[in-house]
Amino acid sequence: MLTILYLLAFMDRGNIGNAKIAGMVKKLKTTGKQYNMALTVFFFPYATLEVPKRHPEAHEAIFMILMILWGVVMTCQGIVKTYDQLLVTRILLGVTESGFFPAASYLPTTWCCRFEVQIRLACFFSAASLAGAFSGLLAFGTEFMDGIGGLEGWRWIFILEGIITVLIGCTLHWTLPDSPATASFLTIEEKAVIERRVMQDTGSRAGRNNTHDGFQWRYLKDALTEWKIYVAVVIYLGQQYLSLWLHLLGTFDHSGAWVQDLTGSASHRANLSAWCGLNGLL
């Protein structure tokens, strides 16, 4: 379920590239610099608020509220009339999406041992490639909705993806339990086994784990001096190449639908390679 949510989050933040190819820039009469600014302003609140919004317990209510809010913002992005309105919606999208990733990264640690979390987070990250595929294919289809309801095709890209996000967000109370203890599909014995395994894996000599420690500056220092974090940053930057490729293809003499379809196919291949690697096939 977390992979689906991350898929939607990545689609919603990146579909502005699909909208650009479908004619958004011409309709809003924005320059190249203005479009680049619209891309960039999303990351200011997203990066600034991501750590402060980290919650010690990832309740399903947090996911539900965040998803509904960013789905509403995404839908509103489909009805903007001016460049200034586009900037506002991009900023609000960064604000509402910023709390999702920290909570989503924390949630698997309440269910799995440390050696099990890695593969699950890898699957979670593979949604980035899937997002490029689905976003491109969805944009390819919605371009043919041009004129329906008096709206251009690029507007339907935002509106449809926003509606999907809101609908799935409304189901999270039942589909995404915040811990094994609240999972209705588990028996009492199964809940006890999961809790005992996690406690033994992360516990102290007393056999208990404590996840409610307060903030200490040494924790921040340890994080900032951990070299593996910076390696992960470089790897994460590599995931963004499809967005750049999409932007560059839009500058050549190709139809918007052709570009959307091509980027979707490329994302499918990238995701297939990721899954093969995860399963030891490469």
PLY file of the C-alpha trace (Angstrom):
ply
format ascii 1.0
element vertex 282
property float x
property float y
property float z
element edge 281
property int vertex1
property int vertex2
end_header
0.00 0.00 0.00
2.85 2.38 0.78
4.25 1.76 -2.69
0.92 2.80 -4.22
0.89 5.96 -2.13
4.46 6.84 -3.13
3.53 6.14 -6.74
0.71 8.69 -6.50
2.92 11.21 -4.70
5.62 10.96 -7.37
3.05 11.19 -10.17
1.44 14.27 -8.65
4.69 16.16 -8.22
6.08 15.24 -11.63
3.06 15.49 -13.91
3.74 19.17 -14.53
6.25 17.98 -17.14
3.51 16.04 -18.91
1.23 19.07 -18.72
3.94 21.25 -20.24
4.20 18.98 -23.25
0.40 18.90 -23.54
0.22 22.70 -23.88
0.16 24.20 -20.39
3.01 26.63 -21.05
1.35 28.08 -24.14
-2.02 28.45 -22.41
-0.61 30.17 -19.32
1.87 32.15 -21.47
4.84 31.31 -19.28
8.48 31.64 -20.25
11.13 28.97 -19.80
12.41 30.65 -16.65
8.92 30.86 -15.20
8.31 27.19 -15.88
11.59 26.27 -14.20
10.58 28.37 -11.21
7.26 26.54 -11.02
9.21 23.28 -10.88
11.59 24.55 -8.23
9.20 26.17 -5.74
7.74 22.76 -4.91
11.01 21.69 -3.28
11.44 24.71 -0.99
8.60 23.80 1.42
9.01 20.09 0.71
12.65 19.99 1.83
12.19 22.51 4.64
9.18 20.85 6.27
10.07 17.19 5.68
12.10 16.76 8.87
9.92 18.93 11.18
6.85 17.00 10.02
8.36 13.64 10.96
6.01 12.04 13.47
7.18 9.46 16.02
4.17 7.29 15.19
2.90 7.00 11.63
-0.86 6.90 12.24
-3.08 6.14 9.29
-4.86 9.44 9.99
-1.66 11.30 9.06
-1.46 9.57 5.70
-5.17 10.06 5.07
-5.14 13.78 5.83
-1.98 14.42 3.82
-3.22 12.49 0.78
-6.61 14.17 0.71
-4.99 17.61 1.03
-2.43 17.13 -1.72
-5.10 15.50 -3.92
-7.27 18.60 -3.53
-4.30 20.84 -4.34
-3.51 18.72 -7.40
-7.11 19.00 -8.63
-7.01 22.77 -8.13
-3.84 22.89 -10.20
-5.96 21.75 -13.13
-8.10 24.88 -13.02
-5.42 27.55 -12.63
-5.77 30.53 -14.95
-2.49 32.37 -14.41
1.16 31.68 -13.74
0.86 33.10 -10.20
-1.90 30.62 -9.40
0.29 27.81 -10.69
3.09 28.87 -8.34
0.72 28.90 -5.37
-0.53 25.39 -6.08
3.02 24.08 -6.50
4.03 25.58 -3.15
0.97 24.11 -1.43
1.71 20.74 -3.04
5.20 20.83 -1.51
3.72 21.68 1.90
1.14 18.88 1.84
3.45 16.18 0.44
6.36 16.95 2.78
5.09 14.86 5.69
4.42 11.70 3.69
7.90 10.32 3.04
9.20 10.51 6.66
6.09 8.74 7.95
6.16 6.16 5.15
9.83 5.37 5.82
9.13 4.89 9.51
6.10 2.62 9.18
7.91 -0.55 7.91
10.20 -0.45 10.95
7.20 -1.14 13.21
6.41 -4.31 11.26
9.75 -5.77 10.18
13.21 -6.51 11.49
16.10 -4.42 10.25
17.30 -6.99 7.73
13.77 -7.17 6.33
13.21 -3.42 6.04
15.84 -2.98 3.32
14.08 -4.99 0.62
10.75 -3.38 1.46
12.16 0.12 1.19
13.78 -0.84 -2.11
10.37 -1.95 -3.42
8.94 1.28 -2.04
11.49 3.35 -3.98
10.77 1.43 -7.19
7.47 3.32 -7.30
9.47 6.29 -8.63
10.06 4.43 -11.90
6.47 3.22 -11.99
5.32 6.81 -11.54
7.10 7.86 -14.72
5.43 5.01 -16.58
1.89 5.55 -15.35
2.11 9.33 -15.48
3.26 9.25 -19.12
0.60 6.73 -20.16
-2.14 8.58 -18.29
-1.06 11.85 -19.88
-1.09 10.13 -23.27
-4.73 9.17 -22.72
-5.91 12.44 -21.20
-4.57 14.46 -24.12
-7.44 12.97 -26.11
-9.85 14.46 -23.55
-9.04 17.90 -24.88
-12.25 19.93 -25.01
-14.29 17.71 -22.66
-16.05 19.89 -20.12
-14.57 22.92 -21.83
-11.13 22.07 -20.46
-7.85 21.51 -22.24
-6.23 18.08 -22.14
-3.37 19.22 -19.88
-5.87 20.30 -17.23
-7.36 16.81 -17.11
-3.89 15.44 -16.28
-3.97 17.32 -12.97
-7.67 16.85 -12.30
-7.82 13.08 -12.84
-4.67 12.37 -10.86
-5.92 14.62 -8.05
-9.27 12.83 -7.89
-7.57 9.42 -7.80
-5.35 10.59 -4.93
-8.32 11.86 -2.92
-10.31 8.65 -3.42
-7.45 6.41 -2.33
-6.69 8.72 0.59
-10.25 8.26 1.87
-9.71 4.49 2.12
-6.54 4.57 4.24
-8.37 4.28 7.55
-9.24 0.71 6.53
-6.39 -0.25 4.19
-3.27 1.07 6.00
-3.03 0.09 9.70
-0.51 2.18 11.62
0.91 -0.82 13.50
0.44 -4.58 13.89
-1.57 -3.94 17.06
-4.29 -2.11 15.08
-4.32 -4.45 12.07
-7.77 -6.03 11.93
-6.63 -8.75 9.51
-4.15 -10.22 12.05
-4.98 -12.63 14.84
-3.87 -12.00 18.41
-1.13 -14.61 18.05
0.16 -13.07 14.82
0.29 -9.62 16.41
2.27 -11.01 19.34
4.77 -12.72 17.03
5.40 -9.55 15.01
5.80 -7.43 18.13
8.20 -9.94 19.72
10.37 -10.19 16.58
10.73 -6.40 16.28
11.44 -6.06 20.00
14.16 -8.72 19.88
15.75 -7.18 16.79
15.93 -3.60 18.06
15.81 -4.16 21.80
18.32 -3.39 24.50
19.98 -5.79 26.90
16.81 -5.65 28.93
14.98 -7.11 25.97
12.93 -3.99 25.33
13.07 -1.34 22.65
12.36 2.31 23.18
11.20 4.34 20.18
10.07 7.38 22.14
13.42 9.01 22.86
13.42 12.78 22.61
15.53 14.78 20.17
19.25 15.03 20.88
21.78 17.02 18.87
24.11 14.02 18.67
21.48 12.19 16.62
21.58 15.00 14.04
25.39 14.97 14.06
25.48 11.20 13.51
23.09 11.53 10.58
25.03 14.36 8.92
28.35 12.54 9.24
27.12 9.20 7.91
28.73 8.72 4.48
26.15 6.19 3.31
23.49 8.89 3.41
25.36 10.91 0.80
25.76 7.85 -1.40
22.01 7.36 -1.17
21.52 11.00 -2.17
23.51 10.44 -5.36
21.49 7.31 -6.14
18.25 9.19 -5.53
19.33 11.97 -7.87
19.79 9.36 -10.56
16.10 8.50 -10.26
15.22 11.97 -11.48
16.74 11.51 -14.95
13.39 10.64 -16.52
11.95 14.01 -15.54
14.89 15.75 -17.21
14.55 13.51 -20.27
10.87 14.39 -20.49
11.69 18.09 -20.38
14.36 17.79 -23.06
12.19 15.71 -25.40
9.51 18.36 -25.19
11.88 20.85 -26.80
12.23 18.75 -29.97
9.85 18.51 -32.89
7.71 15.66 -31.59
4.01 15.48 -30.74
3.07 15.59 -27.06
1.34 12.21 -27.20
4.44 10.59 -28.72
6.65 11.93 -25.93
4.21 10.84 -23.20
4.03 7.32 -24.60
7.80 7.04 -25.03
8.59 8.12 -21.46
6.01 5.70 -20.12
7.66 2.80 -21.97
11.10 3.81 -20.70
9.84 3.90 -17.13
8.38 0.42 -17.47
11.79 -0.89 -18.54
13.55 0.92 -15.72
11.14 -0.52 -13.18
11.54 -4.03 -14.61
15.31 -3.73 -14.20
14.84 -2.57 -10.60
12.62 -5.52 -9.75
15.00 -7.98 -11.39
17.85 -6.58 -9.35
15.84 -6.81 -6.14
15.10 -10.46 -6.78
18.70 -11.35 -7.58
18.14 -11.82 -11.31
20.78 -9.30 -12.37
0 1
1 2
2 3
3 4
4 5
5 6
6 7
7 8
8 9
9 10
10 11
11 12
12 13
13 14
14 15
15 16
16 17
17 18
18 19
19 20
20 21
21 22
22 23
23 24
24 25
25 26
26 27
27 28
28 29
29 30
30 31
31 32
32 33
33 34
34 35
35 36
36 37
37 38
38 39
39 40
40 41
41 42
42 43
43 44
44 45
45 46
46 47
47 48
48 49
49 50
50 51
51 52
52 53
53 54
54 55
55 56
56 57
57 58
58 59
59 60
60 61
61 62
62 63
63 64
64 65
65 66
66 67
67 68
68 69
69 70
70 71
71 72
72 73
73 74
74 75
75 76
76 77
77 78
78 79
79 80
80 81
81 82
82 83
83 84
84 85
85 86
86 87
87 88
88 89
89 90
90 91
91 92
92 93
93 94
94 95
95 96
96 97
97 98
98 99
99 100
100 101
101 102
102 103
103 104
104 105
105 106
106 107
107 108
108 109
109 110
110 111
111 112
112 113
113 114
114 115
115 116
116 117
117 118
118 119
119 120
120 121
121 122
122 123
123 124
124 125
125 126
126 127
127 128
128 129
129 130
130 131
131 132
132 133
133 134
134 135
135 136
136 137
137 138
138 139
139 140
140 141
141 142
142 143
143 144
144 145
145 146
146 147
147 148
148 149
149 150
150 151
151 152
152 153
153 154
154 155
155 156
156 157
157 158
158 159
159 160
160 161
161 162
162 163
163 164
164 165
165 166
166 167
167 168
168 169
169 170
170 171
171 172
172 173
173 174
174 175
175 176
176 177
177 178
178 179
179 180
180 181
181 182
182 183
183 184
184 185
185 186
186 187
187 188
188 189
189 190
190 191
191 192
192 193
193 194
194 195
195 196
196 197
197 198
198 199
199 200
200 201
201 202
202 203
203 204
204 205
205 206
206 207
207 208
208 209
209 210
210 211
211 212
212 213
213 214
214 215
215 216
216 217
217 218
218 219
219 220
220 221
221 222
222 223
223 224
224 225
225 226
226 227
227 228
228 229
229 230
230 231
231 232
232 233
233 234
234 235
235 236
236 237
237 238
238 239
239 240
240 241
241 242
242 243
243 244
244 245
245 246
246 247
247 248
248 249
249 250
250 251
251 252
252 253
253 254
254 255
255 256
256 257
257 258
258 259
259 260
260 261
261 262
262 263
263 264
264 265
265 266
266 267
267 268
268 269
269 270
270 271
271 272
272 273
273 274
274 275
275 276
276 277
277 278
278 279
279 280
280 281
